[in-house]
Amino acid sequence: MAKDRLTEVLERYEAVIGLEIHTELTSLNSKMFCGCPVEFGGEPNTRVCPVCLGMPGALPVPNEAAVEATVLAGLAVNCDIALWSQFHRKQYFYPDMPKDYQISQYDLPFCSGGYLDVEVEGDAVCERVDRSGDDEYTTRIGVTRIHLEEDTGKMVHVGGSEGRIAGAEKSLVDFNRAGTPLMELVTEPDIRTPEEARRFAQKLRLIIVTLGVSDCSMEEGSMRVDGNVSVRLRGQTELGTKSEIKNMNSFKALHDALAFEIVRQADMLDAGEQVVQETRHWDVGAKRTSSLRSKEEAHDYRYFPEPDMVPFAFTEQWVQSIADRLPELPDAMRERFMATWDLQKYDATVLTSDLAMAEFYEAAIAQAGAGRAKTVANVMINDLSAHLNAAGITMDESAVKPAMVAELVGLVDDGAISGKQAKAVFSEMVETGEMPSAIVEARGMKQVSDTGAIEAVVDAVLAANPDEVASYKEGKTSLVGWFVGQVMREMRGQGNPQVVNQVLKDKLGG
C-alpha cells in the first residue's frame, strides 16, 4: 500500500481502529486447566490429556500462575484489577476445540480500564499530528480489558495429491496447543493510523517480554494480533461499519493490512457501496484482505458461567503482592538510561527497545566504566545492531559479548587502536569470538602514539617529498591530508591519526 495513497484517504476519512492481542503464557510449565506441558512444536497430539481433549467427566483445575501472570500484565498497563471474577463458557463449534466450548471470561475479566502512552512518528494524516512541523507525537491508547482463556488447537490444511481424500483436501488437527493459557488484551477504539497500531503492539510485546510471562513470538504464534477497523468522514461522530482482520503475523503485516483495509472501505463508500461487518483474512503474498466469514456477535457464543469452577475472590493485599513483583518497565528504563548516562532519547530508546539489548548494555557499562557509556552505546547501536540484522540472529546467538565491547571501547579511548581499526577488530570479533586485545596483538594492529617514533617517520616523509613541502608552504595547505596518508602508509596504518596530524602541522609550520 503506497503511503501517499493512505495519506490521501486519511485527509478525508478518519480511521477508527481497535486491537485484540492474544498472548500465550509460554513461560508457564503447564496448560491453563491441566498439567500438560506448554511447549512449541513436537509430535502432534503428544501433549494432551482427558482435560484438554474435552473427554467426558474430566474437570478443569485453574492454573494459579496463569492468573497471577494476567494480573501482573494488567498492572503493567495501568489496569484496575477486579477483586471478584469468574470464567465463562463460550460456545465454540469448530474442530480445533474438542469440547465444543472454550473456557474464557465474559463480563467479569481480571483486568479492565488501563492504557498505554505510545510515541509515534506519523506516517499518515492524523488529528493528533502537528502539521506545522514535527510529526512525532504521543497518544494514549485505552485498554478495555485483559482476560484469560484457554487457547485452541491448531488446524493443518493439507493440499496436493497426497492430501486429497475422495477429491477433497484433508484437514488435520493438532491439540498440543489446546488448553495453553492465553491472555487477550482488547483496546479501546482509540487508534487512528496503522502506525499507531504497530507502535502499540510493539510496546505491549516489549512490556510482556520484560514481565517474563511469554516469549511473544509472532512467528510461532505465541502472540497474535487481530484488528477491528472502520472509517468515517472527518467531522462525523457516528462509527462506521467495522471489519475484523486476522492472520497478521508480524508488525509489518499489522500495519499493511490495516492500511489496505482503510483504503478499501473508503473506496467502497466513495462508490456509494455499503461496508459489510465481517471477518477478513490478510493475504501476505497478495497484500490484500479477503472475506472469511460474517462477524459473530457476543450473543452468538451463548456465554454462561463455567459450572465446574467457583468464582475468584481476591484481596487488596494479594493484588499488592503481585504489584510488588513488577520489574522496571521499558519507559522507566529509558528514562533511567537518559538520566544516568546522559544518552540522547533516540539512543536510549534503541537500547531499551529489546530486553536483551538493554541487559547487554548495562553489562558492558559495568566493565567499561560509566565514563564510556556513550561510546559503548555508539558501538552497540551502529556496529552490533548492524551485525545482528545482517546475520538475522538474536543477541544471545551472537559471538559478541559485553566484555568484548567494553574492551574494544577501552582500546580506542586509551589510544591503542584508532576508530578505523576498531571497525576491523569488531569484524574479527564477530567471526572468531576472540577478545579485542588478542586480535590486536595477533595481527600487529596496536596503534603507535609515541611522539618520537612518529616524528622520525614524518621527518623521513618530508625529506623524501621536498616539492610537496614547498607547495604546502606556498599556501597549498590541503596537502596535509596527502602527507598524513604517506605517514600512515609508512607506519602500516598504526600511527595515531591525531598525533600524526599534530606532528605534521608542527613540522610544516602551521
VEXMI-529707 format. One record per residue (C-alpha): residue in three letters; x, y, z. Coordinates in pm, whole numbers, plus 50000, padded with zeros to 5 digits. Example, Ala and Ser with C-alpha at 12.3 -4.5 7.8 and 13.67 -1.06 7.14 Angstrom:
ALA512304955050780;SER513674989450714;
This chain:
MET500005000050000;ALA501585032649888;LYS501965056350178;ASP500735086649982;ARG497505067949890;LEU496795061150257;THR497585097350340;GLU495185109350070;VAL492385087650210;LEU493015099150566;GLU492765135450456;ARG489055128950401;TYR488305099250627;GLU489095091650987;ALA490015055751070;VAL488805040651397;ILE490885010551499;GLY490814986951793;LEU493124957351853;GLU492664923052010;ILE496044909052111;HIS496314872752218;THR499404862352411;GLU500214826752512;LEU501784824252858;THR504694803552727;SER506854808053037;LEU504504786353243;ASN505174749253283;SER501634736853231;LYS498394744453049;MET495504765053179;PHE493324737753327;CYS495504706553331;GLY499094695353389;CYS500114690353024;PRO503374708552936;VAL503434741052737;GLU505994738352458;PHE506134748752094;GLY506254721951827;GLY506744684951899;GLU504944654951760;PRO501234662751708;ASN498854652851986;THR501544641552230;ARG500994668652494;VAL497354661552565;CYS495174646052836;PRO491454640052901;VAL491024676153023;CYS492434694452720;LEU490854668952488;GLY487444675152643;MET486774639252748;PRO483514633152938;GLY483894636553314;ALA487244654853301;LEU487224685653524;PRO489354717253482;VAL491634729953758;PRO492744766453703;ASN496464774153677;GLU497254798153962;ALA500444810853794;ALA498464820053481;VAL496044840953686;GLU498944858553856;ALA500664865053522;THR497484880453381;VAL497104903453680;LEU500784912853651;ALA500254922353285;GLY497194942453378;LEU499114962253638;ALA501874968853384;VAL499374985753151;ASN497675005853429;CYS494544984153460;ASP492184981353754;ILE492164946153899;ALA488804930053976;LEU488544916454328;TRP485754892854214;SER485884874753882;GLN484924842353713;PHE485274821253399;HIS482534816153141;ARG481844790652872;LYS482004804052518;GLN480204780752276;TYR482724774052004;PHE481754748251742;TYR484934742151545;PRO487224711651512;ASP490134728351696;MET488164729252026;PRO487094693452113;LYS484774703352399;ASP482714724852156;TYR483164753452401;GLN486074774452521;ILE486624783552885;SER487084821152871;GLN485894852653050;TYR482974874452953;ASP481724903953160;LEU483994898953462;PRO487594899653335;PHE490554900653571;CYS491784934353436;SER490004964753292;GLY490295002153232;GLY494025005453154;TYR496075024552899;LEU499435027952728;ASP501055060152610;VAL502535054252265;GLU505075076252087;VAL504545077851712;GLU506305093051416;GLY503225098551199;ASP503225081350860;ALA499775093950766;VAL497405122550839;CYS496005121751190;GLU494265147951400;ARG496945142451666;VAL499825152451433;ASP501095188151448;ARG501125196051077;SER503045228351137;GLY506255209751200;ASP507325178551385;ASP505085148351315;GLU506215130051629;TYR503535128551895;THR502395108452197;THR498915093952218;ARG497145074652492;ILE495505041952384;GLY492935028452625;VAL492894991852732;THR489334979652769;ARG490184946552934;ILE492614917952971;HIS491014884253024;LEU492334848953049;GLU491224818852849;GLU492474786252702;ASP493964785052354;THR492544763052081;GLY494194735051888;LYS495854740551552;MET494284731751218;VAL496644719450946;HIS495184720050596;VAL497004696350363;GLY496784702249987;GLY498114684949675;SER497654649149563;GLU498854634649893;GLY496264654150088;ARG493184645549889;ILE490624620850013;ALA487764613749774;GLY488624645549584;ALA488664668349890;GLU491544684450078;LYS492464668750409;SER492394688750734;LEU494294676451039;VAL494084688451399;ASP496974690651646;PHE495724695352004;ASN499154701352160;ARG498344738752180;ALA494784733652306;GLY494464745052665;THR497564767352666;PRO496974797752892;LEU496054826752665;MET495734863352764;GLU493564885052544;LEU494014922852560;VAL491324944152396;THR491964980852328;GLU489525009352312;PRO488855021851955;ASP491375049652018;ILE493805041451737;ARG493705063751430;THR496515051951200;PRO498245019151112;GLU501455032751262;GLU499765038951598;ALA498545002851590;ARG502014989851513;ARG503675010551786;PHE501074999452043;ALA501594962651961;GLN505374966351968;LYS505304983852304;LEU502934958252452;ARG505174929952331;LEU508214945752495;ILE506344950052823;ILE505144913952829;VAL508624900752746;THR510024922653025;LEU507494907253265;GLY508864873053169;VAL505474856653117;SER505744850052741;ASP508284849752460;CYS505694867752240;SER506974850451927;MET504734860951639;GLU506474835551415;GLU505484806951648;GLY502024820951718;SER502504828952087;MET501484864952011;ARG498644870351764;VAL497014903451671;ASP493544909051526;GLY492424943451415;ASN488954959151402;VAL488784988851165;SER486125012151031;VAL486215045950861;ARG484025076850874;LEU484155110650707;ARG486175135650907;GLY483965155751137;GLN481425127651182;THR480925111651524;GLU478925080651431;LEU481075049651392;GLY481255032351056;THR480744995050993;LYS483814976051105;SER485734946650967;GLU487884923351174;ILE491214913651016;LYS493024881551103;ASN496324864651008;MET498564894451080;ASN501644875351195;SER504164903751204;PHE504164940751293;LYS504654949350926;ALA501664927650834;LEU499604945451101;HIS500484979450953;ASP499974969050590;ALA496704950550650;LEU495144980050834;ALA496355004050565;PHE494814982550289;GLU491524978850474;ILE491225016350541;VAL491655023950173;ARG489314995350069;GLN486495007650292;ALA486975043850184;ASP486855033749818;MET483605014749880;LEU481995044850048;ASP483185067849770;ALA481505044349520;GLY478225045549715;GLU478585009749841;GLN477994997350196;VAL480734981750410;VAL479674947750548;GLN480524937150901;GLU482664906350856;THR485904888750940;ARG488584892450673;HIS491824873850607;TRP495114891850537;ASP496914875950243;VAL500584884350293;GLY501594874049941;ALA498824892949759;LYS498964921550012;ARG495194923650036;THR492334913050264;SER489624888750158;SER486284879350311;LEU486464849950554;ARG483084848750728;SER480374870950871;LYS481354886451203;GLU479924869951512;GLU478314889751794;ALA478704881552164;HIS475234865952181;ASP476234841251908;TYR478604824852157;ARG475904819552423;TYR478174827552719;PHE477244814053062;PRO479234809853388;GLU481574779953393;PRO479774754953621;ASP482874734353700;MET484784763053868;VAL483924786254153;PRO484414824054109;PHE487654840954215;ALA487734863854519;PHE490934884454560;THR492054908054834;GLU493794941554805;GLN496774926254982;TRP497014898554720;VAL496884923854435;GLN499634944154605;SER501784912954637;ILE501554909054258;ALA502314946054207;ASP505444942154417;ARG506754917754154;LEU506634943253872;PRO510104947853719;GLU511424980453578;LEU509324986353266;PRO510744998852933;ASP509655035452966;ALA511195038053313;MET514345020653193;ARG514705045052904;GLU514365074953138;ARG516975059853369;PHE519405054253083;MET518995090652977;ALA519415104053330;THR522235081053443;TRP524415080853132;ASP523335113252961;LEU522185094852650;GLN520115110952378;LYS516465100052368;TYR516965081452039;ASP519935061552172;ALA518165052852497;THR515055042452305;VAL517015018952078;LEU518895003352369;THR515714996952569;SER513604985252274;ASP514874949952334;LEU515364934952680;ALA518454915352577;MET519974946952425;ALA519384966552745;GLU520894939152962;PHE523894936652728;TYR524434974552751;GLU524344975353128;ALA526744945853148;ALA529134963252908;ILE528974995953107;ALA529694977253429;GLN533004965953278;ALA533884996353063;GLY533005022553323;ALA530285049153327;GLY532615074153159;ARG532455053552841;ALA528675049452837;LYS528145069952521;THR530925052252332;VAL529545018252426;ALA526105029752310;ASN527555040351973;VAL529225006551918;MET526024987952007;ILE523635009551805;ASN525835010951496;ASP528154980851476;LEU526424954851692;SER522914961751565;ALA524114960751204;HIS525804927251272;LEU522664912251428;ASN520434924551146;ALA522774912750869;ALA523184878451028;GLY519504875451121;ILE520344864551475;THR519464874751829;MET521754889652088;ASP522104856252264;GLU523164839351939;SER525954864051865;ALA529604856551940;VAL529984892352067;LYS529754895452446;PRO529594925852678;ALA533204921552793;MET534374922952431;VAL532584955752360;ALA533874970552686;GLU537464960952600;LEU537154973852243;VAL535955007852362;GLY538805008752614;LEU541405001952343;VAL540125031352138;ASP539885055052435;ASP543395045852550;GLY544805052352203;ALA545855016252148;ILE543885014651821;SER542125040251603;GLY538425042251536;LYS539025028251188;GLN540994999251331;ALA538194993051582;LYS535844985651289;ALA538264958851163;VAL538674944551514;PHE534884942951556;SER534574923251232;GLU537154898451363;MET535284895951693;VAL532114886551508;GLU533874859351311;THR536124844451579;GLY534644853351916;GLU538144864052030;MET538754892752271;PRO539764925552102;SER543174926952274;ALA544034892352143;ILE543024902551790;VAL545094934451807;GLU548124915651938;ALA547914886851690;ARG547554909751388;GLY550034936151495;MET547384963251492;LYS548424982351803;GLN548375019451736;VAL551605039351777;SER551125071351976;ASP554745077152076;THR555625112051951;GLY559285103851899;ALA558575073751679;ILE556045093451472;GLU558435123151434;ALA561055100151282;VAL558625088151016;VAL557325123450950;ASP560885136450902;ALA561605108650652;VAL558395115750455;LEU559085153250442;ALA562675147850333;ALA561535124650053;ASN558985149549918;PRO560585184549904;ASP558355196849620;GLU555175189449813;VAL556665206150123;ALA557375237449918;SER553835237349773;TYR552345234350121;LYS554405263750248;GLU553345284149945;GLY549725280650056;LYS548505246849930;THR547565235750282;SER545205208550155;LEU548335187550106;VAL548325179950477;GLY545935151250406;TRP548345137350148;PHE551205138850399;VAL549075121050663;GLY548395093550411;GLN552115089350337;VAL553005087450706;MET550195062450777;ARG551335041150485;GLU554885040150619;MET553545030550962;ARG551205003950813;GLY548175022450944;GLN549305020351305;GLY550085056951366;ASN547735076051590;PRO545975099551344;GLN545675127851596;VAL549365126351685;VAL550385123351317;ASN548355154351226;GLN549805174551513;VAL553415164751437;LEU552965173251067;LYS551495207351148;ASP554395214551384;LYS556985203751128;LEU555345222450838;GLY554885253951040;GLY551135255651076;
